[in-house]
Amino acid sequence: EKAIDAYQYAITIEEKFDYAYRNMGDAYIRLRKYREAIEALNRVTELSKPESVIYEAIGHCYDKLKNFAQARFHYRKASHLNQEDSRLFYKIACTYFNEQRWESSMKQLDQAMKIHRNQPEYSLLMGRCKMEAGAFREAVQYLADAVRMRPRNLSGWEALIRCLYTAGYWEEGIAQADQAYRATGNKPVFLYYSAALLIGSGKTKEALLVFEEAME
């Protein structure tokens, strides 16, 4: 708040002081005041030459406000200025994913992965898109890639196991849940997943034993 007060004082002295608007936008983002941040950052685009980082920041604000169309519009502006930044294509993919537009999301992820192939979050999102689209085998491959790249990350393991459960791949799911339990330092959540998968496979007695272990 004090920083914003100082920047506002600066722009009353010098109305076209673009760095004050830039830093004010950053401060508003930190305060989660996204509308105010957009207003400040738009002034930066009026006062200085176009910059990828500013359009990306505006896109981020619209993302947080769940205005995904405007977020995409600004991420695209950023990507035109910095075509080698794969994160921008990933962020566009996320906006489509949030709108449940799986095919559009996958197209953007393809672009991102052409630039940087081995990014676990790209593989994770692609796997989730494939799963939503019903392409379970492909989904498992992408989610397994995400797990391989970041073996201690819970969200990757959870997405993989949920996919195996949804597809009815019980035995493979049980094996992965067991591996996830060991890889993440014995997180009990994976015992619950094991129990669910055992129930799915018809092994109710084994499932109850695992369930009791998880509750302990």
C-alpha positions as CSV (number, residue, x, y, z in Angstrom):
1,E,0.0,0.0,0.0
2,K,2.8,2.4,0.9
3,A,4.6,1.6,-2.4
4,I,1.4,2.4,-4.4
5,D,1.0,5.7,-2.5
6,A,4.5,6.6,-3.5
7,Y,4.0,5.7,-7.1
8,Q,0.8,7.7,-7.3
9,Y,2.6,10.7,-5.8
10,A,5.3,10.2,-8.5
11,I,2.7,10.3,-11.4
12,T,1.1,13.4,-10.0
13,I,4.5,15.0,-10.5
14,E,5.3,13.3,-13.8
15,E,2.1,12.1,-15.5
16,K,3.9,10.1,-18.2
17,F,6.3,8.3,-15.8
18,D,5.8,4.8,-17.2
19,Y,8.0,3.0,-14.7
20,A,5.8,4.2,-11.9
21,Y,2.7,2.7,-13.6
22,R,4.7,-0.5,-14.2
23,N,5.7,-0.9,-10.6
24,M,2.3,0.2,-9.4
25,G,0.8,-2.6,-11.5
26,D,3.1,-5.1,-9.9
27,A,2.2,-3.9,-6.4
28,Y,-1.5,-4.2,-7.2
29,I,-1.0,-7.8,-8.4
30,R,0.8,-8.6,-5.1
31,L,-2.3,-7.3,-3.3
32,R,-4.6,-9.3,-5.6
33,K,-6.2,-6.1,-6.8
34,Y,-6.3,-7.3,-10.4
35,R,-8.6,-4.6,-11.9
36,E,-6.5,-1.8,-10.6
37,A,-3.4,-3.6,-11.9
38,I,-4.9,-3.9,-15.4
39,E,-5.6,-0.1,-15.3
40,A,-2.0,0.7,-14.3
41,L,-0.5,-1.7,-16.8
42,N,-2.6,-0.4,-19.7
43,R,-1.1,3.0,-19.0
44,V,2.3,1.4,-19.5
45,T,1.3,0.2,-22.9
46,E,0.1,3.7,-23.8
47,L,3.3,5.4,-22.7
48,S,6.1,3.0,-23.8
49,K,6.9,0.6,-26.6
50,P,5.1,-2.8,-26.5
51,E,6.7,-5.4,-24.2
52,S,5.9,-9.1,-23.8
53,V,6.2,-9.0,-20.0
54,I,3.5,-6.3,-19.7
55,Y,1.0,-8.0,-21.9
56,E,1.7,-11.3,-20.0
57,A,1.0,-9.5,-16.7
58,I,-2.3,-8.1,-18.0
59,G,-3.2,-11.6,-19.2
60,H,-2.4,-13.0,-15.8
61,C,-4.8,-10.4,-14.2
62,Y,-7.6,-11.3,-16.5
63,D,-6.8,-15.0,-15.8
64,K,-7.3,-14.4,-12.1
65,L,-10.6,-12.6,-12.8
66,K,-11.7,-15.7,-14.8
67,N,-12.0,-13.6,-17.9
68,F,-10.3,-16.2,-20.0
69,A,-11.0,-14.7,-23.4
70,Q,-9.3,-11.4,-22.4
71,A,-6.4,-13.4,-20.8
72,R,-5.9,-15.3,-24.0
73,F,-6.0,-12.0,-26.0
74,H,-3.1,-10.5,-24.0
75,Y,-1.1,-13.8,-23.8
76,R,-1.3,-13.9,-27.6
77,K,-0.1,-10.3,-27.8
78,A,2.8,-11.3,-25.5
79,S,3.6,-14.3,-27.7
80,H,3.8,-12.3,-30.9
81,L,6.5,-10.2,-29.2
82,N,8.3,-13.3,-27.8
83,Q,7.7,-16.3,-30.0
84,E,10.3,-18.5,-28.3
85,D,8.6,-18.3,-24.8
86,S,6.8,-21.7,-24.5
87,R,5.1,-20.6,-21.2
88,L,2.9,-18.2,-23.1
89,F,1.4,-21.0,-25.2
90,Y,1.0,-23.1,-22.0
91,K,-0.9,-20.2,-20.4
92,I,-3.2,-19.9,-23.4
93,A,-3.7,-23.7,-23.1
94,C,-4.7,-23.3,-19.5
95,T,-7.4,-20.7,-20.4
96,Y,-8.9,-23.2,-22.9
97,F,-8.7,-26.0,-20.3
98,N,-10.6,-23.8,-17.8
99,E,-13.3,-23.4,-20.4
100,Q,-13.3,-27.2,-21.0
101,R,-12.2,-26.7,-24.6
102,W,-9.8,-29.7,-24.6
103,E,-8.9,-29.8,-28.3
104,S,-8.0,-26.1,-28.3
105,S,-5.9,-26.5,-25.2
106,M,-4.1,-29.5,-26.8
107,K,-3.2,-27.4,-29.9
108,Q,-1.6,-24.7,-27.7
109,L,0.3,-27.4,-25.7
110,D,1.6,-28.9,-29.0
111,Q,3.1,-25.4,-29.8
112,A,4.6,-25.1,-26.3
113,M,6.1,-28.6,-26.5
114,K,7.7,-27.9,-29.9
115,I,9.7,-25.2,-28.2
116,H,10.4,-27.0,-24.9
117,R,9.6,-30.7,-24.8
118,N,10.5,-31.8,-21.4
119,Q,8.4,-29.6,-19.1
120,P,6.4,-31.6,-16.5
121,E,3.6,-29.1,-16.3
122,Y,3.0,-29.3,-20.1
123,S,2.9,-33.1,-20.0
124,L,0.6,-33.0,-17.0
125,L,-1.9,-30.6,-18.7
126,M,-1.8,-32.6,-21.9
127,G,-2.5,-35.8,-20.0
128,R,-5.5,-34.2,-18.3
129,C,-6.8,-32.9,-21.7
130,K,-6.4,-36.4,-23.2
131,M,-8.2,-37.9,-20.3
132,E,-11.1,-35.5,-20.5
133,A,-11.3,-36.2,-24.3
134,G,-11.5,-40.0,-23.5
135,A,-8.0,-40.9,-25.0
136,F,-6.9,-42.8,-21.9
137,R,-3.9,-44.6,-23.2
138,E,-2.4,-41.4,-24.6
139,A,-3.3,-39.6,-21.3
140,V,-1.4,-42.2,-19.3
141,Q,1.7,-41.8,-21.4
142,Y,1.8,-38.0,-20.9
143,L,1.0,-38.3,-17.2
144,A,3.7,-40.9,-16.7
145,D,6.1,-38.5,-18.5
146,A,5.2,-35.8,-16.0
147,V,5.8,-38.2,-13.1
148,R,9.1,-39.3,-14.5
149,M,10.3,-35.7,-14.8
150,R,9.1,-34.8,-11.3
151,P,8.9,-38.0,-9.2
152,R,8.2,-36.3,-5.8
153,N,5.4,-34.1,-7.1
154,L,2.0,-35.2,-5.7
155,S,-0.2,-33.6,-8.4
156,G,1.5,-35.6,-11.2
157,W,1.0,-38.9,-9.3
158,E,-2.6,-38.0,-8.4
159,A,-3.5,-37.2,-12.0
160,L,-1.9,-40.4,-13.3
161,I,-3.7,-42.6,-10.7
162,R,-7.1,-40.8,-11.2
163,C,-6.7,-41.4,-15.0
164,L,-6.0,-45.1,-14.5
165,Y,-9.0,-45.3,-12.1
166,T,-11.3,-43.5,-14.6
167,A,-10.2,-45.8,-17.4
168,G,-10.7,-48.9,-15.2
169,Y,-7.0,-50.0,-15.4
170,W,-7.1,-51.4,-11.9
171,E,-3.9,-53.4,-11.7
172,E,-1.8,-50.7,-13.3
173,G,-3.4,-48.2,-11.0
174,I,-2.7,-50.3,-7.9
175,A,1.0,-50.6,-8.9
176,Q,1.3,-46.9,-9.6
177,A,-0.4,-45.9,-6.3
178,D,2.1,-48.2,-4.4
179,Q,5.0,-46.6,-6.3
180,A,3.7,-43.1,-5.6
181,Y,3.3,-43.9,-1.9
182,R,7.0,-44.8,-1.7
183,A,8.2,-42.0,-4.0
184,T,6.5,-39.2,-2.0
185,G,7.7,-40.3,1.4
186,N,4.7,-42.5,2.4
187,K,1.9,-39.9,1.9
188,P,-1.4,-41.5,3.2
189,V,-3.4,-40.1,0.3
190,F,-2.0,-42.8,-1.9
191,L,-3.2,-45.6,0.4
192,Y,-6.7,-44.2,-0.1
193,Y,-6.2,-44.3,-3.8
194,S,-4.9,-47.9,-3.5
195,A,-8.0,-48.8,-1.5
196,A,-10.3,-47.3,-4.2
197,L,-8.5,-49.2,-6.9
198,L,-8.7,-52.4,-5.0
199,I,-12.4,-52.0,-4.6
200,G,-12.7,-51.3,-8.3
201,S,-10.9,-54.5,-9.1
202,G,-13.2,-56.5,-6.8
203,K,-10.6,-57.1,-4.0
204,T,-12.8,-55.7,-1.2
205,K,-11.1,-57.5,1.7
206,E,-7.6,-56.2,0.7
207,A,-9.1,-52.8,0.1
208,L,-10.5,-52.7,3.7
209,L,-7.0,-53.5,5.1
210,V,-5.4,-50.8,3.1
211,F,-8.2,-48.4,4.1
212,E,-7.6,-49.1,7.8
213,E,-3.9,-48.6,7.4
214,A,-4.5,-45.2,5.7
215,M,-6.8,-44.1,8.5
216,E,-4.2,-45.0,11.1
